[in-house]
């Protein structure tokens, strides 16, 4: 019976991490649509795709891992995943991975 409960916990953990990855992709989608595929005057910012998508997806996975580790009371694993999440956040901010093409501005810019 113990093996079955471990299998169920593992499957639920995988679903939580997959949901985190999906949430990362969904959070990236508006930026990807405006930044990568024909932004202002047809100008595209490919960093939104090449950097933004992996960072957001990996961030969602790391957030899912934090939740799974906290639910299982694995404090060191949760701390490690939280450090990875913080590193991804720092990378995303430092390289402005969700920066889209320049916005149109009116007269006097």
Secondary structure, DSSP 8 states (H G I E B T S, - for coil): -HHHHHHHHHHHHHHHHHHHHHHHHHHHHHHHHHHTSS-GGG---THIIIIIHHHHHHHHHHHHHHHHHHHTT-HHHHHHHHHHHHHHHHHHHHTTTT--S-----TT-
